[in-house]
């Protein structure tokens, strides 16, 4: 009989860290937590892609995904420019409107 190892969800892990008094707004998820869970939904995604869609370089983007009652916002600021590796950002919040506002602000 094969048993699947129990993994903590992103939402539970963030709740646990917040309960410990950790500021989770800019925290980096451990690889095992991030790898083992797909988001419940992607609420917002925008990418600035003036090249062809086959371009393998970096492009500015903003993304908001929901994990339980937490929103994960990630991206690369538009001000970084095309093909840059700078100005990457992230935010975890329970506030959907804040998540969308931050994501839009970074890409507009």
C-alpha positions as YAML, in Angstrom:
chain: A
units: angstrom
residues:
- id: 1
  name: UNK
  ca: [0.00, 0.00, 0.00]
- id: 2
  name: UNK
  ca: [1.36, 3.43, -0.97]
- id: 3
  name: UNK
  ca: [0.71, 6.38, 1.33]
- id: 4
  name: UNK
  ca: [0.85, 9.92, 0.06]
- id: 5
  name: UNK
  ca: [2.86, 12.21, 2.29]
- id: 6
  name: UNK
  ca: [0.76, 14.99, 3.80]
- id: 7
  name: UNK
  ca: [1.81, 18.44, 2.68]
- id: 8
  name: UNK
  ca: [0.80, 21.70, 4.29]
- id: 9
  name: UNK
  ca: [-1.27, 23.93, 2.03]
- id: 10
  name: UNK
  ca: [-0.08, 27.41, 1.12]
- id: 11
  name: UNK
  ca: [-3.01, 28.90, 3.03]
- id: 12
  name: UNK
  ca: [-2.34, 26.84, 6.17]
- id: 13
  name: UNK
  ca: [1.39, 27.62, 6.06]
- id: 14
  name: UNK
  ca: [0.72, 31.37, 5.75]
- id: 15
  name: UNK
  ca: [-1.84, 31.18, 8.58]
- id: 16
  name: UNK
  ca: [0.70, 29.40, 10.77]
- id: 17
  name: UNK
  ca: [3.42, 31.98, 10.09]
- id: 18
  name: UNK
  ca: [1.02, 34.88, 10.67]
- id: 19
  name: UNK
  ca: [-0.05, 33.32, 13.99]
- id: 20
  name: UNK
  ca: [3.65, 33.23, 14.97]
- id: 21
  name: UNK
  ca: [3.78, 37.00, 14.41]
- id: 22
  name: UNK
  ca: [5.71, 36.81, 11.14]
- id: 23
  name: UNK
  ca: [4.99, 39.49, 8.52]
- id: 24
  name: UNK
  ca: [3.98, 37.24, 5.64]
- id: 25
  name: UNK
  ca: [3.32, 40.02, 3.12]
- id: 26
  name: UNK
  ca: [6.74, 39.61, 1.47]
- id: 27
  name: UNK
  ca: [7.64, 36.09, 2.64]
- id: 28
  name: UNK
  ca: [9.12, 33.52, 0.30]
- id: 29
  name: UNK
  ca: [7.30, 30.21, 0.33]
- id: 30
  name: UNK
  ca: [9.37, 27.11, 1.04]
- id: 31
  name: UNK
  ca: [9.88, 25.11, -2.14]
- id: 32
  name: UNK
  ca: [7.96, 22.08, -0.85]
- id: 33
  name: UNK
  ca: [4.92, 24.20, 0.03]
- id: 34
  name: UNK
  ca: [4.91, 26.13, -3.25]
- id: 35
  name: UNK
  ca: [5.60, 23.11, -5.44]
- id: 36
  name: UNK
  ca: [2.88, 20.85, -4.11]
- id: 37
  name: UNK
  ca: [-0.17, 23.02, -4.62]
- id: 38
  name: UNK
  ca: [-1.87, 24.57, -7.61]
- id: 39
  name: UNK
  ca: [-3.79, 27.80, -6.99]
- id: 40
  name: UNK
  ca: [-7.55, 27.60, -6.50]
- id: 41
  name: UNK
  ca: [-7.87, 30.21, -9.23]
- id: 42
  name: UNK
  ca: [-5.95, 32.84, -11.16]
- id: 43
  name: UNK
  ca: [-7.78, 36.12, -10.73]
- id: 44
  name: UNK
  ca: [-5.57, 38.44, -12.76]
- id: 45
  name: UNK
  ca: [-2.76, 38.05, -15.28]
- id: 46
  name: UNK
  ca: [-1.26, 40.61, -17.59]
- id: 47
  name: UNK
  ca: [2.03, 40.47, -19.47]
- id: 48
  name: UNK
  ca: [3.70, 43.08, -21.64]
- id: 49
  name: UNK
  ca: [4.93, 41.09, -24.60]
- id: 50
  name: UNK
  ca: [5.94, 43.28, -27.55]
- id: 51
  name: UNK
  ca: [8.04, 40.42, -28.97]
- id: 52
  name: UNK
  ca: [6.55, 37.27, -30.42]
- id: 53
  name: UNK
  ca: [4.96, 34.83, -27.99]
- id: 54
  name: UNK
  ca: [7.92, 32.53, -28.68]
- id: 55
  name: UNK
  ca: [10.40, 34.96, -27.12]
- id: 56
  name: UNK
  ca: [12.17, 33.15, -24.25]
- id: 57
  name: UNK
  ca: [13.31, 36.37, -22.51]
- id: 58
  name: UNK
  ca: [11.80, 38.03, -19.42]
- id: 59
  name: UNK
  ca: [8.84, 40.36, -19.84]
- id: 60
  name: UNK
  ca: [7.00, 42.55, -17.33]
- id: 61
  name: UNK
  ca: [3.96, 40.79, -15.85]
- id: 62
  name: UNK
  ca: [1.55, 40.85, -12.93]
- id: 63
  name: UNK
  ca: [-0.35, 37.87, -11.58]
- id: 64
  name: UNK
  ca: [-2.82, 37.33, -8.72]
- id: 65
  name: UNK
  ca: [-3.67, 33.80, -7.66]
- id: 66
  name: UNK
  ca: [-5.88, 32.62, -4.80]
- id: 67
  name: UNK
  ca: [-4.78, 29.89, -2.40]
- id: 68
  name: UNK
  ca: [-7.66, 29.33, 0.02]
- id: 69
  name: UNK
  ca: [-8.28, 32.71, 1.67]
- id: 70
  name: UNK
  ca: [-4.85, 34.14, 0.70]
- id: 71
  name: UNK
  ca: [-3.97, 35.99, -2.49]
- id: 72
  name: UNK
  ca: [-0.50, 35.56, -3.96]
- id: 73
  name: UNK
  ca: [0.63, 38.49, -6.09]
- id: 74
  name: UNK
  ca: [3.79, 38.19, -8.14]
- id: 75
  name: UNK
  ca: [5.37, 39.92, -11.06]
- id: 76
  name: UNK
  ca: [8.06, 41.98, -12.65]
- id: 77
  name: UNK
  ca: [7.44, 45.71, -12.66]
- id: 78
  name: UNK
  ca: [6.74, 47.37, -16.02]
- id: 79
  name: UNK
  ca: [9.42, 49.95, -15.19]
- id: 80
  name: UNK
  ca: [12.06, 47.19, -15.40]
- id: 81
  name: UNK
  ca: [11.63, 47.14, -19.16]
- id: 82
  name: UNK
  ca: [11.61, 44.36, -21.69]
- id: 83
  name: UNK
  ca: [14.02, 41.43, -21.14]
- id: 84
  name: UNK
  ca: [15.13, 42.69, -17.72]
- id: 85
  name: UNK
  ca: [15.71, 40.46, -14.70]
- id: 86
  name: UNK
  ca: [15.26, 43.32, -12.22]
- id: 87
  name: UNK
  ca: [12.32, 44.71, -10.23]
- id: 88
  name: UNK
  ca: [10.60, 41.43, -9.38]
- id: 89
  name: UNK
  ca: [8.00, 41.73, -6.62]
- id: 90
  name: UNK
  ca: [5.59, 39.65, -4.53]
- id: 91
  name: UNK
  ca: [2.86, 40.15, -1.97]
- id: 92
  name: UNK
  ca: [0.65, 37.88, 0.10]
- id: 93
  name: UNK
  ca: [-2.59, 39.31, 1.41]
- id: 94
  name: UNK
  ca: [-6.08, 38.22, 2.44]
- id: 95
  name: UNK
  ca: [-7.52, 41.35, 0.79]
- id: 96
  name: UNK
  ca: [-8.59, 40.65, -2.80]
- id: 97
  name: UNK
  ca: [-9.01, 44.32, -3.71]
- id: 98
  name: UNK
  ca: [-5.55, 45.16, -2.38]
- id: 99
  name: UNK
  ca: [-4.08, 42.26, -4.37]
- id: 100
  name: UNK
  ca: [-5.68, 43.46, -7.60]
- id: 101
  name: UNK
  ca: [-4.73, 47.08, -6.97]
- id: 102
  name: UNK
  ca: [-1.06, 46.21, -6.35]
- id: 103
  name: UNK
  ca: [-0.88, 43.91, -9.39]
- id: 104
  name: UNK
  ca: [-2.39, 46.54, -11.68]
- id: 105
  name: UNK
  ca: [-0.14, 49.28, -10.32]
- id: 106
  name: UNK
  ca: [2.98, 47.29, -11.16]
- id: 107
  name: UNK
  ca: [1.97, 46.62, -14.78]
- id: 108
  name: UNK
  ca: [0.36, 49.93, -15.78]
...
